[in-house]
Amino acid sequence: MAFPEYRGRRLRDHAVFREMVAETSLEPRRLVQPLFVKEGLKGRSPIPSLPGQAQLGLEELLVEARRVRDAGAPAVLLFGIPSKKDAKGSSATDPDGIIPQSIRALKAAVPDLAVIVDVCLCEYTDHGHCGVISSAECGVRSAERKGKKGKGRSFRVPHSAFRIDNDATLERLAEMAVVCAEAGADMVAPSDMMDGRIGAVRDALDACGLEHVPILSYAAKYASHFYGPFRDAAESPPQFGDRRGYQMDFRNSDEALREVAADLDEGADIVMVKPALAYGDIIRRVKDEFGVPVAAYNVSGEYAMVEAAAAKGWIDREAVIHEILTSLRRAGADIIISYWAREVAERAG
């Protein structure tokens, strides 16, 4: 096909025909809104690094959930911020903790909204890591870090290479998933990147008669620099070290396919690629290789960059948002988790 016989502009010049032949669509039914609920909070607490987003008290969570439902987005992804944290994230498995409370309240108030729960310990541990720190560490020293308000917090900090106890963490994650599912969660989403976690969660759910609860696996979750605002929102920055020992190296692509294959073998129903904007190639490889439902998490740093540029008047905010989310669909994402989900669904409606 060559010019002049082929003229691609013939179908681009006419608005009706341009819409008819558009290959990719962005429907509200594919959007999931992340929400942060904080124990003991009254009202809303704005998140400065995520303009337009807020930590929510329980009553405000219900208000926001209704707005999501009314906009046409079918689901929310819950993150909990407990009032107390410890080394093992004990509050993550409290049946009366902030997330089980929130699930029960949501299912009573907005029963037609699907509730997905993030299953990870980072929001519940005082050290901010996604698992249990190995008690067999060598070369451990005591260290004190100053919080934003000048208050000291003491931690046992490995000198160089602290280690997450993978198998001990699996037990905690499986218990957390069961607690959330028993509270009424429609789906659980392990995001920790421990080896074997999907199988551990699936076995635990099935053993408790919860075989109907699906698993959305953060299967290819990269150790990314795009997560900063989320850690502010969830109050979960690592107090020492980083997460490169368990999250994926962003230089790797083949590894993502191995991780996805392992999670599918262990019982994942949907697999996720996170982050999204810089990982369209991974989304496409996963979709082409496995042909299963693929989710993409349009993460906090991606959101914050757009909001910051828009606030300066440097970009057309709505157009850029639509272009970004459509590009994720074009890459192969069936489901998009985004802080813009409700807003985009409202505009589509």
TORKOL-4160 file (C-alpha; in steps of 0.2 Angstrom, whole numbers, padded with zeros to 4 digits, m for minus):
349
<pt num="1" X="0000" Y="0000" Z="0000"/>
<pt num="2" X="0008" Y="0016" Z="m0006"/>
<pt num="3" X="0004" Y="0034" Z="m0010"/>
<pt num="4" X="m0006" Y="0039" Z="m0019"/>
<pt num="5" X="m0017" Y="0024" Z="m0019"/>
<pt num="6" X="m0016" Y="0023" Z="0000"/>
<pt num="7" X="m0020" Y="0039" Z="0009"/>
<pt num="8" X="m0022" Y="0036" Z="0027"/>
<pt num="9" X="m0029" Y="0054" Z="0030"/>
<pt num="10" X="m0045" Y="0049" Z="0021"/>
<pt num="11" X="m0051" Y="0041" Z="0037"/>
<pt num="12" X="m0043" Y="0053" Z="0049"/>
<pt num="13" X="m0050" Y="0069" Z="0041"/>
<pt num="14" X="m0068" Y="0064" Z="0044"/>
<pt num="15" X="m0073" Y="0064" Z="0063"/>
<pt num="16" X="m0086" Y="0051" Z="0061"/>
<pt num="17" X="m0075" Y="0039" Z="0051"/>
<pt num="18" X="m0061" Y="0042" Z="0063"/>
<pt num="19" X="m0071" Y="0036" Z="0078"/>
<pt num="20" X="m0078" Y="0021" Z="0068"/>
<pt num="21" X="m0060" Y="0014" Z="0065"/>
<pt num="22" X="m0052" Y="0019" Z="0082"/>
<pt num="23" X="m0044" Y="0003" Z="0088"/>
<pt num="24" X="m0043" Y="0006" Z="0106"/>
<pt num="25" X="m0057" Y="0012" Z="0118"/>
<pt num="26" X="m0056" Y="0018" Z="0137"/>
<pt num="27" X="m0072" Y="0012" Z="0145"/>
<pt num="28" X="m0077" Y="0016" Z="0163"/>
<pt num="29" X="m0079" Y="m0003" Z="0166"/>
<pt num="30" X="m0060" Y="m0005" Z="0165"/>
<pt num="31" X="m0056" Y="0007" Z="0178"/>
<pt num="32" X="m0052" Y="0005" Z="0197"/>
<pt num="33" X="m0050" Y="0019" Z="0209"/>
<pt num="34" X="m0037" Y="0017" Z="0223"/>
<pt num="35" X="m0042" Y="0024" Z="0240"/>
<pt num="36" X="m0033" Y="0026" Z="0256"/>
<pt num="37" X="m0042" Y="0024" Z="0273"/>
<pt num="38" X="m0034" Y="0029" Z="0289"/>
<pt num="39" X="m0039" Y="0023" Z="0306"/>
<pt num="40" X="m0045" Y="0036" Z="0318"/>
<pt num="41" X="m0046" Y="0050" Z="0305"/>
<pt num="42" X="m0061" Y="0061" Z="0305"/>
<pt num="43" X="m0065" Y="0068" Z="0288"/>
<pt num="44" X="m0051" Y="0070" Z="0275"/>
<pt num="45" X="m0032" Y="0073" Z="0275"/>
<pt num="46" X="m0026" Y="0080" Z="0259"/>
<pt num="47" X="m0010" Y="0072" Z="0252"/>
<pt num="48" X="0002" Y="0086" Z="0246"/>
<pt num="49" X="0012" Y="0075" Z="0234"/>
<pt num="50" X="m0004" Y="0068" Z="0226"/>
<pt num="51" X="m0015" Y="0084" Z="0222"/>
<pt num="52" X="m0033" Y="0080" Z="0223"/>
<pt num="53" X="m0031" Y="0064" Z="0233"/>
<pt num="54" X="m0033" Y="0062" Z="0252"/>
<pt num="55" X="m0032" Y="0050" Z="0266"/>
<pt num="56" X="m0050" Y="0046" Z="0271"/>
<pt num="57" X="m0059" Y="0043" Z="0287"/>
<pt num="58" X="m0071" Y="0029" Z="0287"/>
<pt num="59" X="m0086" Y="0040" Z="0284"/>
<pt num="60" X="m0077" Y="0049" Z="0270"/>
<pt num="61" X="m0072" Y="0033" Z="0262"/>
<pt num="62" X="m0091" Y="0029" Z="0260"/>
<pt num="63" X="m0094" Y="0046" Z="0252"/>
<pt num="64" X="m0079" Y="0044" Z="0240"/>
<pt num="65" X="m0085" Y="0026" Z="0236"/>
<pt num="66" X="m0102" Y="0032" Z="0231"/>
<pt num="67" X="m0094" Y="0045" Z="0220"/>
<pt num="68" X="m0084" Y="0031" Z="0211"/>
<pt num="69" X="m0099" Y="0020" Z="0209"/>
<pt num="70" X="m0110" Y="0034" Z="0203"/>
<pt num="71" X="m0097" Y="0039" Z="0190"/>
<pt num="72" X="m0097" Y="0022" Z="0183"/>
<pt num="73" X="m0081" Y="0015" Z="0189"/>
<pt num="74" X="m0085" Y="m0003" Z="0195"/>
<pt num="75" X="m0071" Y="m0006" Z="0209"/>
<pt num="76" X="m0060" Y="0002" Z="0222"/>
<pt num="77" X="m0043" Y="m0004" Z="0228"/>
<pt num="78" X="m0041" Y="m0001" Z="0247"/>
<pt num="79" X="m0025" Y="0003" Z="0256"/>
<pt num="80" X="m0026" Y="0004" Z="0275"/>
<pt num="81" X="m0016" Y="0015" Z="0287"/>
<pt num="82" X="m0017" Y="0008" Z="0305"/>
<pt num="83" X="m0015" Y="0018" Z="0321"/>
<pt num="84" X="m0002" Y="0007" Z="0327"/>
<pt num="85" X="0012" Y="m0002" Z="0318"/>
<pt num="86" X="0025" Y="m0015" Z="0323"/>
<pt num="87" X="0039" Y="m0026" Z="0316"/>
<pt num="88" X="0027" Y="m0039" Z="0310"/>
<pt num="89" X="0013" Y="m0028" Z="0305"/>
<pt num="90" X="0001" Y="m0036" Z="0317"/>
<pt num="91" X="m0014" Y="m0024" Z="0313"/>
<pt num="92" X="m0014" Y="m0031" Z="0296"/>
<pt num="93" X="m0022" Y="m0047" Z="0302"/>
<pt num="94" X="m0034" Y="m0039" Z="0315"/>
<pt num="95" X="m0052" Y="m0044" Z="0311"/>
<pt num="96" X="m0057" Y="m0028" Z="0318"/>
<pt num="97" X="m0043" Y="m0018" Z="0310"/>
<pt num="98" X="m0046" Y="m0003" Z="0298"/>
<pt num="99" X="m0047" Y="m0013" Z="0282"/>
<pt num="100" X="m0060" Y="m0026" Z="0288"/>
<pt num="101" X="m0070" Y="m0012" Z="0296"/>
<pt num="102" X="m0069" Y="m0003" Z="0279"/>
<pt num="103" X="m0074" Y="m0018" Z="0269"/>
<pt num="104" X="m0089" Y="m0022" Z="0280"/>
<pt num="105" X="m0095" Y="m0003" Z="0279"/>
<pt num="106" X="m0093" Y="m0003" Z="0260"/>
<pt num="107" X="m0102" Y="m0019" Z="0257"/>
<pt num="108" X="m0116" Y="m0012" Z="0268"/>
<pt num="109" X="m0117" Y="0005" Z="0260"/>
<pt num="110" X="m0112" Y="0002" Z="0242"/>
<pt num="111" X="m0115" Y="m0016" Z="0239"/>
<pt num="112" X="m0114" Y="m0015" Z="0220"/>
<pt num="113" X="m0096" Y="m0008" Z="0221"/>
<pt num="114" X="m0082" Y="m0021" Z="0220"/>
<pt num="115" X="m0070" Y="m0020" Z="0234"/>
<pt num="116" X="m0052" Y="m0026" Z="0230"/>
<pt num="117" X="m0039" Y="m0026" Z="0245"/>
<pt num="118" X="m0021" Y="m0023" Z="0243"/>
<pt num="119" X="m0012" Y="m0037" Z="0253"/>
<pt num="120" X="0005" Y="m0032" Z="0259"/>
<pt num="121" X="0013" Y="m0028" Z="0276"/>
<pt num="122" X="0022" Y="m0011" Z="0271"/>
<pt num="123" X="0008" Y="0000" Z="0277"/>
<pt num="124" X="0007" Y="m0010" Z="0294"/>
<pt num="125" X="0026" Y="m0012" Z="0299"/>
<pt num="126" X="0035" Y="0001" Z="0308"/>
<pt num="127" X="0050" Y="m0002" Z="0297"/>
<pt num="128" X="0040" Y="0001" Z="0281"/>
<pt num="129" X="0045" Y="m0015" Z="0272"/>
<pt num="130" X="0034" Y="m0028" Z="0264"/>
<pt num="131" X="0038" Y="m0042" Z="0275"/>
<pt num="132" X="0045" Y="m0049" Z="0291"/>
<pt num="133" X="0063" Y="m0044" Z="0294"/>
<pt num="134" X="0074" Y="m0060" Z="0296"/>
<pt num="135" X="0079" Y="m0062" Z="0315"/>
<pt num="136" X="0095" Y="m0070" Z="0309"/>
<pt num="137" X="0103" Y="m0054" Z="0302"/>
<pt num="138" X="0121" Y="m0052" Z="0306"/>
<pt num="139" X="0130" Y="m0035" Z="0309"/>
<pt num="140" X="0114" Y="m0026" Z="0315"/>
<pt num="141" X="0115" Y="m0009" Z="0324"/>
<pt num="142" X="0103" Y="0002" Z="0332"/>
<pt num="143" X="0099" Y="0018" Z="0323"/>
<pt num="144" X="0087" Y="0032" Z="0326"/>
<pt num="145" X="0078" Y="0042" Z="0312"/>
<pt num="146" X="0070" Y="0058" Z="0315"/>
<pt num="147" X="0052" Y="0060" Z="0308"/>
<pt num="148" X="0046" Y="0076" Z="0300"/>
<pt num="149" X="0040" Y="0083" Z="0317"/>
<pt num="150" X="0057" Y="0079" Z="0325"/>
<pt num="151" X="0052" Y="0064" Z="0335"/>
<pt num="152" X="0064" Y="0050" Z="0336"/>
<pt num="153" X="0060" Y="0032" Z="0331"/>
<pt num="154" X="0072" Y="0018" Z="0335"/>
<pt num="155" X="0075" Y="0003" Z="0323"/>
<pt num="156" X="0086" Y="m0012" Z="0322"/>
<pt num="157" X="0094" Y="m0008" Z="0306"/>
<pt num="158" X="0106" Y="m0020" Z="0296"/>
<pt num="159" X="0122" Y="m0012" Z="0291"/>
<pt num="160" X="0121" Y="m0017" Z="0273"/>
<pt num="161" X="0110" Y="m0031" Z="0266"/>
<pt num="162" X="0095" Y="m0034" Z="0278"/>
<pt num="163" X="0084" Y="m0048" Z="0272"/>
<pt num="164" X="0066" Y="m0051" Z="0272"/>
<pt num="165" X="0061" Y="m0068" Z="0279"/>
<pt num="166" X="0052" Y="m0074" Z="0263"/>
<pt num="167" X="0043" Y="m0089" Z="0270"/>
<pt num="168" X="0038" Y="m0081" Z="0287"/>
<pt num="169" X="0031" Y="m0067" Z="0277"/>
<pt num="170" X="0020" Y="m0079" Z="0267"/>
<pt num="171" X="0011" Y="m0085" Z="0283"/>
<pt num="172" X="0007" Y="m0067" Z="0287"/>
<pt num="173" X="0001" Y="m0062" Z="0269"/>
<pt num="174" X="m0010" Y="m0078" Z="0269"/>
<pt num="175" X="m0018" Y="m0074" Z="0285"/>
<pt num="176" X="m0021" Y="m0056" Z="0280"/>
<pt num="177" X="m0029" Y="m0061" Z="0264"/>
<pt num="178" X="m0041" Y="m0073" Z="0273"/>
<pt num="179" X="m0046" Y="m0059" Z="0286"/>
<pt num="180" X="m0050" Y="m0047" Z="0272"/>
<pt num="181" X="m0060" Y="m0061" Z="0262"/>
<pt num="182" X="m0070" Y="m0066" Z="0277"/>
<pt num="183" X="m0074" Y="m0047" Z="0280"/>
<pt num="184" X="m0082" Y="m0047" Z="0262"/>
<pt num="185" X="m0068" Y="m0042" Z="0250"/>
<pt num="186" X="m0072" Y="m0046" Z="0233"/>
<pt num="187" X="m0054" Y="m0049" Z="0227"/>
<pt num="188" X="m0037" Y="m0049" Z="0236"/>
<pt num="189" X="m0022" Y="m0041" Z="0228"/>
<pt num="190" X="m0005" Y="m0047" Z="0235"/>
<pt num="191" X="0008" Y="m0034" Z="0231"/>
<pt num="192" X="0023" Y="m0039" Z="0241"/>
<pt num="193" X="0033" Y="m0049" Z="0228"/>
<pt num="194" X="0038" Y="m0063" Z="0239"/>
<pt num="195" X="0042" Y="m0079" Z="0231"/>
<pt num="196" X="0027" Y="m0091" Z="0232"/>
<pt num="197" X="0015" Y="m0079" Z="0239"/>
<pt num="198" X="0001" Y="m0082" Z="0227"/>
<pt num="199" X="0001" Y="m0101" Z="0231"/>
<pt num="200" X="0001" Y="m0097" Z="0249"/>
<pt num="201" X="m0014" Y="m0085" Z="0248"/>
<pt num="202" X="m0023" Y="m0097" Z="0236"/>
<pt num="203" X="m0021" Y="m0112" Z="0248"/>
<pt num="204" X="m0026" Y="m0102" Z="0263"/>
<pt num="205" X="m0042" Y="m0095" Z="0255"/>
<pt num="206" X="m0047" Y="m0112" Z="0249"/>
<pt num="207" X="m0044" Y="m0120" Z="0265"/>
<pt num="208" X="m0056" Y="m0108" Z="0273"/>
<pt num="209" X="m0070" Y="m0111" Z="0261"/>
<pt num="210" X="m0066" Y="m0095" Z="0251"/>
<pt num="211" X="m0061" Y="m0103" Z="0235"/>
<pt num="212" X="m0073" Y="m0091" Z="0226"/>
<pt num="213" X="m0062" Y="m0076" Z="0230"/>
<pt num="214" X="m0051" Y="m0071" Z="0215"/>
<pt num="215" X="m0033" Y="m0065" Z="0216"/>
<pt num="216" X="m0026" Y="m0050" Z="0207"/>
<pt num="217" X="m0007" Y="m0053" Z="0208"/>
<pt num="218" X="0005" Y="m0038" Z="0207"/>
<pt num="219" X="0015" Y="m0051" Z="0196"/>
<pt num="220" X="0028" Y="m0039" Z="0188"/>
<pt num="221" X="0031" Y="m0026" Z="0201"/>
<pt num="222" X="0046" Y="m0016" Z="0198"/>
<pt num="223" X="0058" Y="m0007" Z="0211"/>
<pt num="224" X="0053" Y="0010" Z="0204"/>
<pt num="225" X="0056" Y="0028" Z="0207"/>
<pt num="226" X="0038" Y="0032" Z="0203"/>
<pt num="227" X="0031" Y="0027" Z="0220"/>
<pt num="228" X="0036" Y="0041" Z="0231"/>
<pt num="229" X="0019" Y="0050" Z="0233"/>
<pt num="230" X="0011" Y="0033" Z="0237"/>
<pt num="231" X="0023" Y="0031" Z="0251"/>
<pt num="232" X="0018" Y="0048" Z="0258"/>
<pt num="233" X="m0001" Y="0043" Z="0256"/>
<pt num="234" X="0001" Y="0026" Z="0264"/>
<pt num="235" X="0014" Y="0032" Z="0277"/>
<pt num="236" X="0025" Y="0017" Z="0272"/>
<pt num="237" X="0042" Y="0023" Z="0267"/>
<pt num="238" X="0056" Y="0011" Z="0271"/>
<pt num="239" X="0065" Y="0017" Z="0287"/>
<pt num="240" X="0081" Y="0009" Z="0281"/>
<pt num="241" X="0087" Y="0001" Z="0265"/>
<pt num="242" X="0076" Y="m0001" Z="0250"/>
<pt num="243" X="0065" Y="m0014" Z="0241"/>
<pt num="244" X="0076" Y="m0019" Z="0227"/>
<pt num="245" X="0079" Y="m0036" Z="0236"/>
<pt num="246" X="0061" Y="m0041" Z="0232"/>
<pt num="247" X="0054" Y="m0030" Z="0219"/>
<pt num="248" X="0060" Y="m0032" Z="0201"/>
<pt num="249" X="0075" Y="m0023" Z="0193"/>
<pt num="250" X="0068" Y="m0011" Z="0180"/>
<pt num="251" X="0081" Y="m0016" Z="0168"/>
<pt num="252" X="0073" Y="m0033" Z="0166"/>
<pt num="253" X="0060" Y="m0039" Z="0154"/>
<pt num="254" X="0061" Y="m0058" Z="0152"/>
<pt num="255" X="0061" Y="m0059" Z="0171"/>
<pt num="256" X="0043" Y="m0052" Z="0171"/>
<pt num="257" X="0037" Y="m0066" Z="0160"/>
<pt num="258" X="0045" Y="m0078" Z="0173"/>
<pt num="259" X="0036" Y="m0070" Z="0187"/>
<pt num="260" X="0019" Y="m0069" Z="0178"/>
<pt num="261" X="0021" Y="m0088" Z="0174"/>
<pt num="262" X="0025" Y="m0093" Z="0191"/>
<pt num="263" X="0010" Y="m0083" Z="0198"/>
<pt num="264" X="m0002" Y="m0090" Z="0185"/>
<pt num="265" X="0004" Y="m0108" Z="0190"/>
<pt num="266" X="0000" Y="m0104" Z="0208"/>
<pt num="267" X="m0017" Y="m0098" Z="0205"/>
<pt num="268" X="m0018" Y="m0080" Z="0200"/>
<pt num="269" X="m0033" Y="m0075" Z="0191"/>
<pt num="270" X="m0027" Y="m0058" Z="0185"/>
<pt num="271" X="m0009" Y="m0052" Z="0184"/>
<pt num="272" X="m0003" Y="m0034" Z="0185"/>
<pt num="273" X="0011" Y="m0024" Z="0179"/>
<pt num="274" X="0017" Y="m0010" Z="0190"/>
<pt num="275" X="0021" Y="0004" Z="0186"/>
<pt num="276" X="0012" Y="0007" Z="0169"/>
<pt num="277" X="0018" Y="0022" Z="0160"/>
<pt num="278" X="0036" Y="0017" Z="0157"/>
<pt num="279" X="0032" Y="m0001" Z="0156"/>
<pt num="280" X="0020" Y="m0002" Z="0140"/>
<pt num="281" X="0033" Y="m0015" Z="0133"/>
<pt num="282" X="0030" Y="m0026" Z="0148"/>
<pt num="283" X="0011" Y="m0025" Z="0147"/>
<pt num="284" X="0012" Y="m0030" Z="0129"/>
<pt num="285" X="0024" Y="m0044" Z="0132"/>
<pt num="286" X="0013" Y="m0051" Z="0146"/>
<pt num="287" X="m0003" Y="m0050" Z="0136"/>
<pt num="288" X="0004" Y="m0058" Z="0120"/>
<pt num="289" X="0013" Y="m0072" Z="0130"/>
<pt num="290" X="m0001" Y="m0077" Z="0141"/>
<pt num="291" X="m0017" Y="m0070" Z="0135"/>
<pt num="292" X="m0024" Y="m0068" Z="0152"/>
<pt num="293" X="m0033" Y="m0053" Z="0160"/>
<pt num="294" X="m0019" Y="m0040" Z="0163"/>
<pt num="295" X="m0020" Y="m0025" Z="0175"/>
<pt num="296" X="m0009" Y="m0010" Z="0174"/>
<pt num="297" X="m0006" Y="0002" Z="0189"/>
<pt num="298" X="m0005" Y="0020" Z="0184"/>
<pt num="299" X="0005" Y="0024" Z="0199"/>
<pt num="300" X="0007" Y="0039" Z="0210"/>
<pt num="301" X="0023" Y="0047" Z="0202"/>
<pt num="302" X="0015" Y="0046" Z="0185"/>
<pt num="303" X="0000" Y="0055" Z="0192"/>
<pt num="304" X="0010" Y="0068" Z="0201"/>
<pt num="305" X="0020" Y="0072" Z="0186"/>
<pt num="306" X="0005" Y="0076" Z="0176"/>
<pt num="307" X="m0003" Y="0086" Z="0190"/>
<pt num="308" X="0012" Y="0096" Z="0193"/>
<pt num="309" X="0014" Y="0100" Z="0174"/>
<pt num="310" X="m0004" Y="0105" Z="0173"/>
<pt num="311" X="m0003" Y="0116" Z="0188"/>
<pt num="312" X="0011" Y="0126" Z="0178"/>
<pt num="313" X="0000" Y="0127" Z="0163"/>
<pt num="314" X="0013" Y="0117" Z="0153"/>
<pt num="315" X="0001" Y="0104" Z="0146"/>
<pt num="316" X="m0018" Y="0101" Z="0142"/>
<pt num="317" X="m0022" Y="0091" Z="0158"/>
<pt num="318" X="m0037" Y="0081" Z="0152"/>
<pt num="319" X="m0030" Y="0077" Z="0135"/>
<pt num="320" X="m0014" Y="0070" Z="0143"/>
<pt num="321" X="m0024" Y="0060" Z="0155"/>
<pt num="322" X="m0034" Y="0052" Z="0142"/>
<pt num="323" X="m0019" Y="0049" Z="0131"/>
<pt num="324" X="m0009" Y="0040" Z="0145"/>
<pt num="325" X="m0024" Y="0029" Z="0150"/>
<pt num="326" X="m0028" Y="0025" Z="0132"/>
<pt num="327" X="m0010" Y="0021" Z="0129"/>
<pt num="328" X="m0011" Y="0008" Z="0143"/>
<pt num="329" X="m0026" Y="0000" Z="0135"/>
<pt num="330" X="m0017" Y="0000" Z="0118"/>
<pt num="331" X="m0002" Y="m0009" Z="0126"/>
<pt num="332" X="m0014" Y="m0023" Z="0132"/>
<pt num="333" X="m0020" Y="m0018" Z="0149"/>
<pt num="334" X="m0038" Y="m0025" Z="0152"/>
<pt num="335" X="m0039" Y="m0016" Z="0168"/>
<pt num="336" X="m0032" Y="0001" Z="0173"/>
<pt num="337" X="m0029" Y="0006" Z="0192"/>
<pt num="338" X="m0028" Y="0025" Z="0192"/>
<pt num="339" X="m0030" Y="0040" Z="0204"/>
<pt num="340" X="m0040" Y="0047" Z="0189"/>
<pt num="341" X="m0052" Y="0033" Z="0188"/>
<pt num="342" X="m0067" Y="0042" Z="0195"/>
<pt num="343" X="m0064" Y="0058" Z="0185"/>
<pt num="344" X="m0061" Y="0049" Z="0169"/>
<pt num="345" X="m0077" Y="0038" Z="0172"/>
<pt num="346" X="m0087" Y="0054" Z="0175"/>
<pt num="347" X="m0082" Y="0062" Z="0159"/>
<pt num="348" X="m0085" Y="0046" Z="0149"/>
<pt num="349" X="m0103" Y="0046" Z="0157"/>
